């Protein structure tokens, strides 16, 4: 299993980065991205700490730790600059917090995140077909999420992505170790969306490919 969207106590998660990574490793995960929430107020504080701890953990543990950020609830005009800043300063995985149905995310965030070239658009809610097509053309991965607050549009997203040919990943948006689902559970969740075995395999491969590129 790989999770490319997680949070630690550097934002709204429960655990130190080291503890979250260790607990993921104990659950059989082979890679994890630390992607705490950032905006212009804290990215220069949070990101260097994630980069540093990732380097330390990768020296000692088999599980691969990827440094990243989730750009969250920011003005549309700021997204592209924050994506660039994150990449220049060591972020391997850059996520934009999409227009989830459970939060008052600014309309247009999905499109702005895709146009900015983020790696993953997280929990994009009722994303338009046009934006799914844009994600395909830009090479942006769209997130299916196991997190309950964000997950009810998953099937709709899956069906549109299937029709359009957009790339999907499955993430936990983990805020604690309890959020890290097993591979068996992850496969069942995808099956419940109507995914075929071959499609499930592709979604898992997408996570491996994205992690390997970073």
Backbone as JSON Lines, residues from 0, in Angstrom:
{"i":0,"aa":"X","n":[0.83,-1.21,0.0],"ca":[0.0,0.0,0.0],"c":[0.86,1.26,0.0]}
{"i":1,"aa":"X","n":[0.34,2.25,-0.65],"ca":[0.98,3.56,-0.7],"c":[-0.08,4.61,-0.39]}
{"i":2,"aa":"X","n":[0.25,5.58,0.45],"ca":[-0.65,6.7,0.71],"c":[0.11,7.98,0.41]}
{"i":3,"aa":"X","n":[-0.41,8.75,-0.55],"ca":[0.27,9.98,-0.98],"c":[-0.42,11.23,-0.48]}
{"i":4,"aa":"X","n":[-1.24,11.09,0.58],"ca":[-1.94,12.24,1.15],"c":[-2.17,11.99,2.63]}
{"i":5,"aa":"X","n":[-1.31,12.58,3.48],"ca":[-1.42,12.39,4.92],"c":[-1.11,13.69,5.65]}
{"i":6,"aa":"X","n":[-1.5,13.72,6.92],"ca":[-1.3,14.91,7.75],"c":[-0.73,14.53,9.11]}
{"i":7,"aa":"X","n":[0.15,15.37,9.61],"ca":[0.79,15.18,10.92],"c":[0.42,16.36,11.82]}
{"i":8,"aa":"X","n":[1.03,16.39,13.0],"ca":[0.72,17.51,13.89],"c":[1.33,18.83,13.43]}
{"i":9,"aa":"X","n":[2.05,18.79,12.29],"ca":[2.48,20.05,11.69],"c":[1.31,20.79,11.05]}
{"i":10,"aa":"X","n":[0.17,20.11,10.88],"ca":[-1.07,20.81,10.53],"c":[-2.18,20.25,11.43]}
{"i":11,"aa":"X","n":[-3.13,19.48,10.89],"ca":[-4.24,19.03,11.72],"c":[-4.25,17.54,11.98]}
{"i":12,"aa":"X","n":[-3.1,16.88,11.81],"ca":[-2.99,15.47,12.14],"c":[-2.69,15.25,13.61]}
{"i":13,"aa":"X","n":[-2.7,13.99,14.02],"ca":[-2.54,13.65,15.44],"c":[-1.11,13.32,15.84]}
{"i":14,"aa":"X","n":[-0.28,12.93,14.89],"ca":[1.0,12.32,15.22],"c":[2.2,13.1,14.68]}
{"i":15,"aa":"X","n":[3.33,12.9,15.32],"ca":[4.59,13.35,14.75],"c":[4.8,12.67,13.4]}
{"i":16,"aa":"X","n":[5.5,13.31,12.48],"ca":[5.78,12.65,11.21],"c":[6.42,11.28,11.37]}
{"i":17,"aa":"X","n":[7.4,11.16,12.25],"ca":[8.08,9.87,12.43],"c":[7.11,8.79,12.89]}
{"i":18,"aa":"X","n":[6.21,9.15,13.8],"ca":[5.29,8.13,14.31],"c":[4.29,7.71,13.24]}
{"i":19,"aa":"X","n":[3.78,8.66,12.47],"ca":[2.84,8.3,11.41],"c":[3.51,7.38,10.39]}
{"i":20,"aa":"X","n":[4.73,7.71,10.01],"ca":[5.44,6.87,9.04],"c":[5.7,5.48,9.62]}
{"i":21,"aa":"X","n":[6.13,5.43,10.87],"ca":[6.4,4.13,11.48],"c":[5.14,3.28,11.58]}
{"i":22,"aa":"X","n":[4.04,3.89,11.95],"ca":[2.79,3.14,12.05],"c":[2.32,2.68,10.67]}
{"i":23,"aa":"X","n":[2.57,3.48,9.64],"ca":[2.25,3.04,8.29],"c":[3.1,1.85,7.88]}
{"i":24,"aa":"X","n":[4.38,1.91,8.21],"ca":[5.27,0.8,7.89],"c":[4.81,-0.47,8.6]}
{"i":25,"aa":"X","n":[4.4,-0.35,9.85],"ca":[3.94,-1.51,10.61],"c":[2.68,-2.12,10.01]}
{"i":26,"aa":"X","n":[1.91,-1.3,9.28],"ca":[0.69,-1.79,8.63],"c":[0.94,-2.31,7.21]}
{"i":27,"aa":"X","n":[2.21,-2.34,6.82],"ca":[2.55,-2.9,5.53],"c":[2.68,-1.92,4.4]}
{"i":28,"aa":"X","n":[2.64,-0.63,4.68],"ca":[2.81,0.37,3.63],"c":[4.27,0.42,3.18]}
{"i":29,"aa":"X","n":[4.46,0.65,1.89],"ca":[5.81,0.72,1.34],"c":[6.25,2.16,1.05]}
{"i":30,"aa":"X","n":[5.28,3.07,0.97],"ca":[5.61,4.48,0.74],"c":[4.49,5.35,1.3]}
{"i":31,"aa":"X","n":[4.87,6.53,1.74],"ca":[3.91,7.47,2.3],"c":[4.39,8.89,2.03]}
{"i":32,"aa":"X","n":[3.47,9.76,1.68],"ca":[3.81,11.17,1.5],"c":[3.26,11.97,2.67]}
{"i":33,"aa":"X","n":[4.08,12.83,3.22],"ca":[3.67,13.73,4.29],"c":[3.26,15.04,3.64]}
{"i":34,"aa":"X","n":[1.97,15.36,3.67],"ca":[1.44,16.49,2.9],"c":[0.57,17.39,3.77]}
{"i":35,"aa":"X","n":[1.2,18.02,4.73],"ca":[0.45,18.86,5.65],"c":[-0.14,20.09,4.96]}
{"i":36,"aa":"X","n":[-1.22,20.59,5.54],"ca":[-1.92,21.76,4.99],"c":[-1.02,22.99,5.04]}
{"i":37,"aa":"X","n":[-0.98,23.72,3.93],"ca":[-0.2,24.96,3.9],"c":[-0.94,26.04,3.12]}
{"i":38,"aa":"X","n":[-0.6,27.27,3.45],"ca":[-0.96,28.44,2.65],"c":[0.24,29.37,2.71]}
{"i":39,"aa":"X","n":[0.06,30.63,2.36],"ca":[1.19,31.55,2.35],"c":[1.7,31.88,3.74]}
{"i":40,"aa":"X","n":[0.93,31.56,4.77],"ca":[1.34,31.88,6.14],"c":[2.32,30.89,6.74]}
{"i":41,"aa":"X","n":[2.31,29.64,6.24],"ca":[3.11,28.62,6.93],"c":[3.92,27.71,6.04]}
{"i":42,"aa":"X","n":[3.84,27.85,4.72],"ca":[4.56,26.92,3.85],"c":[6.06,26.98,4.08]}
{"i":43,"aa":"X","n":[6.58,28.17,4.4],"ca":[8.02,28.31,4.62],"c":[8.45,27.73,5.96]}
{"i":44,"aa":"X","n":[7.5,27.45,6.84],"ca":[7.8,26.8,8.12],"c":[7.61,25.29,8.03]}
{"i":45,"aa":"X","n":[6.5,24.87,7.46],"ca":[6.14,23.45,7.44],"c":[7.01,22.65,6.48]}
{"i":46,"aa":"X","n":[7.16,23.13,5.26],"ca":[7.82,22.33,4.23],"c":[9.26,21.96,4.58]}
{"i":47,"aa":"X","n":[10.11,22.88,5.06],"ca":[11.48,22.47,5.4],"c":[11.54,21.37,6.45]}
{"i":48,"aa":"X","n":[10.59,21.37,7.38],"ca":[10.57,20.35,8.42],"c":[10.16,18.99,7.86]}
{"i":49,"aa":"X","n":[9.23,19.0,6.92],"ca":[8.84,17.75,6.28],"c":[9.97,17.22,5.41]}
{"i":50,"aa":"X","n":[10.63,18.11,4.69],"ca":[11.77,17.7,3.87],"c":[12.86,17.09,4.74]}
{"i":51,"aa":"X","n":[13.15,17.73,5.85],"ca":[14.23,17.26,6.73],"c":[13.91,15.89,7.33]}
{"i":52,"aa":"X","n":[12.72,15.73,7.89],"ca":[12.38,14.46,8.53],"c":[12.3,13.35,7.49]}
{"i":53,"aa":"X","n":[11.87,13.66,6.27],"ca":[11.82,12.65,5.22],"c":[13.22,12.13,4.91]}
{"i":54,"aa":"X","n":[14.19,13.03,4.82],"ca":[15.58,12.62,4.58],"c":[16.09,11.72,5.7]}
{"i":55,"aa":"X","n":[15.79,12.09,6.93],"ca":[16.23,11.3,8.08],"c":[15.63,9.89,8.05]}
{"i":56,"aa":"X","n":[14.32,9.82,7.86],"ca":[13.64,8.53,7.89],"c":[14.07,7.64,6.73]}
{"i":57,"aa":"X","n":[14.31,8.24,5.58],"ca":[14.72,7.44,4.42],"c":[16.12,6.86,4.57]}
{"i":58,"aa":"X","n":[16.92,7.42,5.48],"ca":[18.24,6.87,5.75],"c":[18.16,5.61,6.59]}
{"i":59,"aa":"X","n":[17.07,5.45,7.34],"ca":[17.03,4.38,8.35],"c":[15.95,3.32,8.13]}
{"i":60,"aa":"X","n":[14.88,3.66,7.45],"ca":[13.75,2.74,7.34],"c":[13.51,2.34,5.9]}
{"i":61,"aa":"X","n":[12.92,1.15,5.71],"ca":[12.63,0.65,4.37],"c":[11.48,1.4,3.71]}
{"i":62,"aa":"X","n":[10.46,1.77,4.48],"ca":[9.35,2.53,3.9],"c":[9.89,3.84,3.35]}
{"i":63,"aa":"X","n":[9.42,4.21,2.17],"ca":[9.88,5.45,1.56],"c":[8.98,6.6,2.0]}
{"i":64,"aa":"X","n":[9.6,7.67,2.47],"ca":[8.86,8.86,2.89],"c":[9.08,9.97,1.88]}
{"i":65,"aa":"X","n":[7.98,10.5,1.37],"ca":[8.03,11.56,0.37],"c":[7.58,12.88,1.0]}
{"i":66,"aa":"X","n":[8.38,13.92,0.88],"ca":[7.97,15.22,1.42],"c":[6.96,15.89,0.5]}
{"i":67,"aa":"X","n":[5.97,16.53,1.08],"ca":[4.97,17.2,0.26],"c":[4.18,18.23,1.04]}
{"i":68,"aa":"X","n":[3.17,18.77,0.39],"ca":[2.27,19.73,1.02],"c":[0.89,19.58,0.39]}
{"i":69,"aa":"X","n":[-0.12,20.04,1.11],"ca":[-1.45,20.19,0.53],"c":[-1.82,21.67,0.62]}
{"i":70,"aa":"X","n":[-1.87,22.32,-0.51],"ca":[-2.23,23.74,-0.58],"c":[-3.73,23.85,-0.36]}
{"i":71,"aa":"X","n":[-4.12,24.58,0.68],"ca":[-5.47,24.45,1.22],"c":[-6.17,25.79,1.4]}
{"i":72,"aa":"X","n":[-7.38,25.93,0.82],"ca":[-8.23,27.1,1.05],"c":[-7.49,28.42,0.81]}
{"i":73,"aa":"X","n":[-6.86,28.54,-0.35],"ca":[-6.14,29.78,-0.64],"c":[-6.82,30.49,-1.8]}
{"i":74,"aa":"X","n":[-6.6,31.79,-1.94],"ca":[-7.15,32.5,-3.11],"c":[-6.7,31.83,-4.4]}
{"i":75,"aa":"X","n":[-7.58,31.78,-5.37],"ca":[-7.27,31.11,-6.63],"c":[-5.99,31.66,-7.25]}
{"i":76,"aa":"X","n":[-5.79,32.96,-7.12],"ca":[-4.65,33.61,-7.75],"c":[-3.31,33.2,-7.11]}
{"i":77,"aa":"X","n":[-3.36,32.63,-5.92],"ca":[-2.14,32.26,-5.2],"c":[-1.71,30.82,-5.44]}
{"i":78,"aa":"X","n":[-2.58,30.01,-6.03],"ca":[-2.3,28.57,-6.12],"c":[-1.05,28.29,-6.96]}
{"i":79,"aa":"X","n":[-0.96,28.88,-8.12],"ca":[0.17,28.58,-9.01],"c":[1.5,28.95,-8.36]}
{"i":80,"aa":"X","n":[1.55,30.1,-7.7],"ca":[2.78,30.51,-7.05],"c":[3.17,29.6,-5.9]}
{"i":81,"aa":"X","n":[2.19,29.12,-5.16],"ca":[2.48,28.21,-4.05],"c":[2.94,26.85,-4.56]}
{"i":82,"aa":"X","n":[2.36,26.39,-5.67],"ca":[2.83,25.14,-6.27],"c":[4.3,25.28,-6.68]}
{"i":83,"aa":"X","n":[4.64,26.39,-7.3],"ca":[6.03,26.61,-7.73],"c":[6.96,26.7,-6.52]}
{"i":84,"aa":"X","n":[6.52,27.42,-5.49],"ca":[7.34,27.55,-4.29],"c":[7.6,26.18,-3.67]}
{"i":85,"aa":"X","n":[6.56,25.36,-3.58],"ca":[6.7,24.04,-2.99],"c":[7.7,23.2,-3.76]}
{"i":86,"aa":"X","n":[7.61,23.21,-5.07],"ca":[8.54,22.41,-5.88],"c":[9.98,22.9,-5.72]}
{"i":87,"aa":"X","n":[10.15,24.22,-5.73],"ca":[11.51,24.78,-5.6],"c":[12.14,24.46,-4.26]}
{"i":88,"aa":"X","n":[11.3,24.2,-3.27],"ca":[11.82,24.02,-1.91],"c":[11.7,22.59,-1.41]}
{"i":89,"aa":"X","n":[11.65,21.64,-2.34],"ca":[11.83,20.25,-1.96],"c":[10.6,19.38,-1.87]}
{"i":90,"aa":"X","n":[9.43,19.9,-2.2],"ca":[8.24,19.07,-2.14],"c":[8.24,18.07,-3.3]}
{"i":91,"aa":"X","n":[8.14,16.79,-2.97],"ca":[8.04,15.77,-3.99],"c":[6.62,15.59,-4.48]}
{"i":92,"aa":"X","n":[5.66,15.7,-3.56],"ca":[4.25,15.56,-3.89],"c":[3.54,16.87,-3.55]}
{"i":93,"aa":"X","n":[2.99,17.51,-4.56],"ca":[2.26,18.76,-4.34],"c":[0.78,18.49,-4.61]}
{"i":94,"aa":"X","n":[-0.01,18.66,-3.56],"ca":[-1.46,18.44,-3.63],"c":[-2.17,19.78,-3.5]}
{"i":95,"aa":"X","n":[-3.25,19.92,-4.24],"ca":[-4.15,21.04,-4.01],"c":[-5.44,20.48,-3.43]}
{"i":96,"aa":"X","n":[-5.89,21.1,-2.36],"ca":[-7.13,20.72,-1.67],"c":[-8.31,21.09,-2.56]}
{"i":97,"aa":"X","n":[-8.95,20.06,-3.15],"ca":[-10.01,20.28,-4.1],"c":[-11.33,20.68,-3.47]}
{"i":98,"aa":"X","n":[-12.33,20.83,-4.33],"ca":[-13.64,21.36,-3.93],"c":[-14.53,20.27,-3.3]}
{"i":99,"aa":"X","n":[-14.05,19.73,-2.18],"ca":[-14.82,18.73,-1.45],"c":[-16.21,19.26,-1.1]}
{"i":100,"aa":"X","n":[-17.16,18.34,-1.03],"ca":[-18.54,18.71,-0.7],"c":[-18.69,19.05,0.78]}
{"i":101,"aa":"X","n":[-17.71,18.74,1.59],"ca":[-17.85,18.91,3.04],"c":[-17.25,20.2,3.58]}
{"i":102,"aa":"X","n":[-16.67,21.03,2.72],"ca":[-16.05,22.27,3.16],"c":[-16.36,23.38,2.15]}
{"i":103,"aa":"X","n":[-16.34,24.64,2.59],"ca":[-16.64,25.75,1.68],"c":[-15.43,26.18,0.86]}
{"i":104,"aa":"X","n":[-14.93,25.27,0.03],"ca":[-13.79,25.57,-0.82],"c":[-14.22,26.55,-1.92]}
{"i":105,"aa":"X","n":[-13.35,27.48,-2.26],"ca":[-13.67,28.5,-3.26],"c":[-13.97,27.84,-4.6]}
{"i":106,"aa":"X","n":[-15.12,28.13,-5.2],"ca":[-15.4,27.61,-6.54],"c":[-14.31,28.02,-7.52]}
{"i":107,"aa":"X","n":[-13.9,27.09,-8.34],"ca":[-12.81,27.34,-9.28],"c":[-11.48,26.79,-8.8]}
{"i":108,"aa":"X","n":[-11.43,26.31,-7.56],"ca":[-10.19,25.76,-7.02],"c":[-9.74,24.53,-7.8]}
{"i":109,"aa":"X","n":[-10.68,23.67,-8.16],"ca":[-10.3,22.47,-8.93],"c":[-9.55,22.86,-10.2]}
{"i":110,"aa":"X","n":[-10.14,23.76,-10.97],"ca":[-9.52,24.16,-12.23],"c":[-8.19,24.86,-12.0]}
{"i":111,"aa":"X","n":[-8.13,25.73,-11.0],"ca":[-6.88,26.45,-10.72],"c":[-5.77,25.5,-10.3]}
{"i":112,"aa":"X","n":[-6.11,24.5,-9.49],"ca":[-5.11,23.52,-9.07],"c":[-4.58,22.71,-10.23]}
{"i":113,"aa":"X","n":[-5.47,22.31,-11.11],"ca":[-5.06,21.54,-12.29],"c":[-4.19,22.4,-13.19]}
{"i":114,"aa":"X","n":[-4.62,23.63,-13.45],"ca":[-3.85,24.51,-14.33],"c":[-2.48,24.84,-13.74]}
{"i":115,"aa":"X","n":[-2.39,24.83,-12.41],"ca":[-1.1,25.11,-11.75],"c":[-0.15,23.92,-11.84]}
{"i":116,"aa":"X","n":[-0.66,22.76,-12.26],"ca":[0.19,21.6,-12.43],"c":[0.52,20.86,-11.16]}
{"i":117,"aa":"X","n":[-0.42,20.84,-10.21],"ca":[-0.19,20.05,-9.01],"c":[-0.08,18.57,-9.39]}
{"i":118,"aa":"X","n":[0.45,17.75,-8.5],"ca":[0.53,16.32,-8.76],"c":[-0.82,15.65,-8.58]}
{"i":119,"aa":"X","n":[-1.52,16.01,-7.49],"ca":[-2.79,15.39,-7.15],"c":[-3.78,16.47,-6.77]}
{"i":120,"aa":"X","n":[-4.97,16.38,-7.34],"ca":[-6.09,17.2,-6.88],"c":[-6.88,16.36,-5.91]}
{"i":121,"aa":"X","n":[-6.85,16.74,-4.64],"ca":[-7.47,15.94,-3.59],"c":[-8.98,16.12,-3.57]}
{"i":122,"aa":"X","n":[-9.67,15.04,-3.22],"ca":[-11.13,15.04,-3.01],"c":[-11.82,16.18,-3.76]}
{"i":123,"aa":"X","n":[-11.91,16.08,-5.1],"ca":[-12.41,17.2,-5.91],"c":[-13.92,17.34,-5.94]}
{"i":124,"aa":"X","n":[-14.63,16.59,-5.1],"ca":[-16.07,16.78,-4.98],"c":[-16.81,16.55,-6.28]}
{"i":125,"aa":"X","n":[-17.72,17.45,-6.61],"ca":[-18.53,17.33,-7.82],"c":[-17.83,18.0,-9.0]}
{"i":126,"aa":"X","n":[-16.64,17.56,-9.25],"ca":[-15.8,18.13,-10.3],"c":[-16.5,18.02,-11.65]}
{"i":127,"aa":"X","n":[-16.33,19.03,-12.47],"ca":[-16.98,19.03,-13.78],"c":[-16.25,18.09,-14.73]}
{"i":128,"aa":"X","n":[-16.98,17.6,-15.72],"ca":[-16.39,16.76,-16.75],"c":[-15.26,17.5,-17.48]}
{"i":129,"aa":"X","n":[-15.46,18.8,-17.69],"ca":[-14.44,19.61,-18.38],"c":[-13.15,19.65,-17.57]}
{"i":130,"aa":"X","n":[-13.26,19.75,-16.24],"ca":[-12.06,19.77,-15.41],"c":[-11.39,18.41,-15.35]}
{"i":131,"aa":"X","n":[-12.18,17.34,-15.42],"ca":[-11.58,16.0,-15.49],"c":[-10.79,15.86,-16.79]}
{"i":132,"aa":"X","n":[-11.35,16.35,-17.89],"ca":[-10.62,16.33,-19.16],"c":[-9.35,17.17,-19.07]}
{"i":133,"aa":"X","n":[-9.44,18.31,-18.4],"ca":[-8.26,19.16,-18.23],"c":[-7.19,18.45,-17.43]}
{"i":134,"aa":"X","n":[-7.6,17.75,-16.37],"ca":[-6.64,16.99,-15.56],"c":[-5.93,15.94,-16.41]}
{"i":135,"aa":"X","n":[-6.68,15.28,-17.27],"ca":[-6.06,14.29,-18.16],"c":[-5.01,14.95,-19.03]}
{"i":136,"aa":"X","n":[-5.36,16.08,-19.63],"ca":[-4.43,16.74,-20.55],"c":[-3.2,17.3,-19.83]}
{"i":137,"aa":"X","n":[-3.35,17.66,-18.56],"ca":[-2.25,18.23,-17.79],"c":[-1.45,17.18,-17.03]}
{"i":138,"aa":"X","n":[-1.92,15.93,-17.04],"ca":[-1.22,14.88,-16.31],"c":[-1.4,14.95,-14.81]}
{"i":139,"aa":"X","n":[-2.49,15.56,-14.36],"ca":[-2.77,15.67,-12.93],"c":[-3.61,14.47,-12.49]}
{"i":140,"aa":"X","n":[-3.22,13.86,-11.39],"ca":[-3.96,12.73,-10.84],"c":[-5.14,13.25,-10.01]}
{"i":141,"aa":"X","n":[-6.27,12.6,-10.16],"ca":[-7.46,12.93,-9.36],"c":[-7.62,11.91,-8.26]}
{"i":142,"aa":"X","n":[-8.01,12.37,-7.09],"ca":[-8.02,11.52,-5.9],"c":[-9.39,10.93,-5.59]}
{"i":143,"aa":"X","n":[-9.41,9.61,-5.49],"ca":[-10.48,8.9,-4.81],"c":[-10.04,8.78,-3.36]}
{"i":144,"aa":"X","n":[-10.93,9.06,-2.44],"ca":[-10.52,9.13,-1.04],"c":[-11.27,8.13,-0.17]}
{"i":145,"aa":"X","n":[-10.55,7.58,0.79],"ca":[-11.2,6.7,1.77],"c":[-11.77,7.49,2.94]}
{"i":146,"aa":"X","n":[-11.49,8.79,2.99],"ca":[-11.93,9.59,4.13],"c":[-13.43,9.88,4.02]}
{"i":147,"aa":"X","n":[-14.16,9.51,5.06],"ca":[-15.62,9.5,5.01],"c":[-16.21,10.87,4.67]}
{"i":148,"aa":"X","n":[-15.69,11.93,5.23],"ca":[-16.27,13.25,5.02],"c":[-16.22,13.68,3.56]}
{"i":149,"aa":"X","n":[-15.27,13.14,2.81],"ca":[-15.07,13.57,1.43],"c":[-15.5,12.53,0.39]}
{"i":150,"aa":"X","n":[-15.89,11.35,0.81],"ca":[-15.88,10.21,-0.11],"c":[-17.15,9.98,-0.92]}
{"i":151,"aa":"X","n":[-18.28,10.6,-0.57],"ca":[-19.5,10.17,-1.25],"c":[-19.53,10.48,-2.75]}
{"i":152,"aa":"X","n":[-18.78,11.5,-3.26],"ca":[-18.75,11.68,-4.72],"c":[-17.77,10.74,-5.45]}
{"i":153,"aa":"X","n":[-17.14,9.82,-4.74],"ca":[-16.12,8.96,-5.36],"c":[-16.63,8.24,-6.61]}
{"i":154,"aa":"X","n":[-17.84,7.68,-6.52],"ca":[-18.33,6.88,-7.64],"c":[-18.53,7.75,-8.88]}
{"i":155,"aa":"X","n":[-19.07,8.94,-8.67],"ca":[-19.27,9.86,-9.79],"c":[-17.93,10.19,-10.43]}
{"i":156,"aa":"X","n":[-16.94,10.52,-9.61],"ca":[-15.61,10.83,-10.13],"c":[-15.04,9.64,-10.89]}
{"i":157,"aa":"X","n":[-15.18,8.46,-10.32],"ca":[-14.65,7.26,-10.97],"c":[-15.26,7.06,-12.35]}
{"i":158,"aa":"X","n":[-16.56,7.22,-12.44],"ca":[-17.26,6.99,-13.71],"c":[-16.85,8.02,-14.77]}
{"i":159,"aa":"X","n":[-16.72,9.29,-14.36],"ca":[-16.3,10.31,-15.33],"c":[-14.85,10.06,-15.76]}
{"i":160,"aa":"X","n":[-13.99,9.75,-14.8],"ca":[-12.59,9.49,-15.13],"c":[-12.46,8.28,-16.05]}
{"i":161,"aa":"X","n":[-13.26,7.27,-15.8],"ca":[-13.24,6.09,-16.68],"c":[-13.61,6.49,-18.11]}
{"i":162,"aa":"X","n":[-14.66,7.29,-18.25],"ca":[-15.13,7.68,-19.58],"c":[-14.12,8.58,-20.29]}
{"i":163,"aa":"X","n":[-13.47,9.43,-19.53],"ca":[-12.55,10.43,-20.11],"c":[-11.14,9.88,-20.28]}
{"i":164,"aa":"X","n":[-10.77,8.94,-19.41],"ca":[-9.41,8.41,-19.43],"c":[-8.45,9.16,-18.52]}
{"i":165,"aa":"X","n":[-9.0,9.84,-17.51],"ca":[-8.16,10.56,-16.55],"c":[-7.54,9.6,-15.55]}
{"i":166,"aa":"X","n":[-6.42,10.01,-15.0],"ca":[-5.68,9.15,-14.06],"c":[-6.17,9.36,-12.63]}
{"i":167,"aa":"X","n":[-6.34,8.24,-11.93],"ca":[-6.83,8.27,-10.55],"c":[-5.81,7.67,-9.6]}
{"i":168,"aa":"X","n":[-5.83,8.15,-8.36],"ca":[-5.14,7.5,-7.26],"c":[-6.11,7.38,-6.1]}
{"i":169,"aa":"X","n":[-5.84,6.41,-5.24],"ca":[-6.62,6.24,-4.02],"c":[-5.75,6.63,-2.84]}
{"i":170,"aa":"X","n":[-6.23,7.59,-2.04],"ca":[-5.51,8.03,-0.85],"c":[-6.42,8.0,0.36]}
{"i":171,"aa":"X","n":[-5.79,8.0,1.54],"ca":[-6.54,7.97,2.79],"c":[-6.82,9.34,3.37]}
{"i":172,"aa":"X","n":[-6.02,10.36,2.97],"ca":[-6.12,11.65,3.65],"c":[-5.98,11.41,5.15]}
{"i":173,"aa":"X","n":[-5.0,10.59,5.5],"ca":[-4.86,10.13,6.88],"c":[-4.46,11.26,7.82]}
{"i":174,"aa":"X","n":[-5.18,11.35,8.93],"ca":[-4.85,12.28,10.01],"c":[-4.37,11.54,11.25]}
{"i":175,"aa":"X","n":[-4.52,10.22,11.24],"ca":[-4.02,9.36,12.31],"c":[-3.77,7.99,11.72]}
{"i":176,"aa":"X","n":[-3.13,7.12,12.48],"ca":[-2.85,5.78,11.96],"c":[-4.12,4.98,11.73]}
{"i":177,"aa":"X","n":[-5.18,5.32,12.45],"ca":[-6.45,4.61,12.26],"c":[-7.03,4.84,10.86]}
{"i":178,"aa":"X","n":[-6.6,5.9,10.19],"ca":[-7.11,6.22,8.86],"c":[-6.41,5.42,7.75]}
{"i":179,"aa":"X","n":[-5.35,4.72,8.09],"ca":[-4.57,3.98,7.1],"c":[-5.24,2.64,6.83]}
{"i":180,"aa":"X","n":[-5.98,2.53,5.75],"ca":[-6.72,1.31,5.46],"c":[-5.79,0.23,4.92]}
{"i":181,"aa":"X","n":[-6.19,-1.01,5.08],"ca":[-5.43,-2.13,4.55],"c":[-5.61,-2.21,3.04]}
{"i":182,"aa":"X","n":[-4.73,-2.94,2.38],"ca":[-4.87,-3.12,0.94],"c":[-6.15,-3.87,0.61]}
{"i":183,"aa":"X","n":[-6.52,-4.83,1.44],"ca":[-7.77,-5.56,1.21],"c":[-8.96,-4.6,1.26]}
{"i":184,"aa":"X","n":[-8.96,-3.72,2.24],"ca":[-10.05,-2.75,2.37],"c":[-10.04,-1.78,1.19]}
{"i":185,"aa":"X","n":[-8.88,-1.34,0.78],"ca":[-8.78,-0.4,-0.34],"c":[-9.32,-1.03,-1.61]}
{"i":186,"aa":"X","n":[-8.96,-2.27,-1.86],"ca":[-9.45,-2.95,-3.06],"c":[-10.96,-3.13,-3.01]}
{"i":187,"aa":"X","n":[-11.5,-3.4,-1.83],"ca":[-12.94,-3.55,-1.7],"c":[-13.66,-2.23,-1.95]}
{"i":188,"aa":"X","n":[-13.1,-1.15,-1.46],"ca":[-13.71,0.16,-1.69],"c":[-13.77,0.48,-3.18]}
{"i":189,"aa":"X","n":[-12.7,0.17,-3.89],"ca":[-12.69,0.41,-5.33],"c":[-13.66,-0.51,-6.05]}
{"i":190,"aa":"X","n":[-13.73,-1.74,-5.61],"ca":[-14.7,-2.67,-6.2],"c":[-16.12,-2.17,-6.02]}
{"i":191,"aa":"X","n":[-16.38,-1.58,-4.84],"ca":[-17.72,-1.06,-4.56],"c":[-18.09,0.12,-5.48]}
{"i":192,"aa":"X","n":[-17.09,0.78,-6.04],"ca":[-17.34,1.87,-6.98],"c":[-17.66,1.35,-8.38]}
{"i":193,"aa":"X","n":[-17.46,0.06,-8.56],"ca":[-17.68,-0.53,-9.88],"c":[-16.41,-0.78,-10.66]}
{"i":194,"aa":"X","n":[-15.26,-0.62,-10.0],"ca":[-13.99,-0.81,-10.69],"c":[-13.73,-2.29,-10.95]}
{"i":195,"aa":"X","n":[-13.26,-2.58,-12.15],"ca":[-12.86,-3.93,-12.51],"c":[-11.48,-4.22,-11.93]}
{"i":196,"aa":"X","n":[-11.1,-5.5,-11.91],"ca":[-9.79,-5.86,-11.37],"c":[-8.67,-5.14,-12.11]}
{"i":197,"aa":"X","n":[-8.82,-5.04,-13.41],"ca":[-7.79,-4.35,-14.2],"c":[-7.71,-2.87,-13.85]}
{"i":198,"aa":"X","n":[-8.85,-2.26,-13.59],"ca":[-8.88,-0.84,-13.23],"c":[-8.31,-0.61,-11.83]}
{"i":199,"aa":"X","n":[-8.59,-1.52,-10.93],"ca":[-8.01,-1.43,-9.58],"c":[-6.5,-1.53,-9.67]}
{"i":200,"aa":"X","n":[-6.02,-2.45,-10.5],"ca":[-4.57,-2.6,-10.68],"c":[-3.94,-1.33,-11.21]}
{"i":201,"aa":"X","n":[-4.62,-0.66,-12.14],"ca":[-4.1,0.59,-12.71],"c":[-4.03,1.68,-11.64]}
{"i":202,"aa":"X","n":[-5.06,1.77,-10.81],"ca":[-5.07,2.8,-9.75],"c":[-3.91,2.59,-8.78]}
{"i":203,"aa":"X","n":[-3.67,1.34,-8.41],"ca":[-2.53,1.06,-7.52],"c":[-1.2,1.35,-8.23]}
{"i":204,"aa":"X","n":[-1.14,1.01,-9.51],"ca":[0.08,1.29,-10.28],"c":[0.32,2.79,-10.4]}
{"i":205,"aa":"X","n":[-0.74,3.57,-10.53],"ca":[-0.58,5.02,-10.6],"c":[0.13,5.57,-9.38]}
{"i":206,"aa":"X","n":[-0.26,5.07,-8.2],"ca":[0.4,5.52,-6.97],"c":[1.87,5.14,-6.97]}
{"i":207,"aa":"X","n":[2.17,3.92,-7.4],"ca":[3.57,3.48,-7.44],"c":[4.38,4.33,-8.42]}
{"i":208,"aa":"X","n":[3.79,4.6,-9.58],"ca":[4.5,5.41,-10.59],"c":[4.75,6.82,-10.09]}
{"i":209,"aa":"X","n":[3.73,7.42,-9.48],"ca":[3.88,8.78,-9.0],"c":[4.94,8.84,-7.91]}
{"i":210,"aa":"X","n":[4.92,7.88,-7.0],"ca":[5.92,7.84,-5.93],"c":[7.32,7.64,-6.51]}
{"i":211,"aa":"X","n":[7.43,6.81,-7.51],"ca":[8.74,6.49,-8.09],"c":[9.34,7.67,-8.84]}
{"i":212,"aa":"X","n":[8.49,8.56,-9.32],"ca":[8.98,9.72,-10.08],"c":[9.55,10.79,-9.17]}
{"i":213,"aa":"X","n":[9.3,10.69,-7.87],"ca":[9.65,11.77,-6.96],"c":[10.91,11.45,-6.16]}
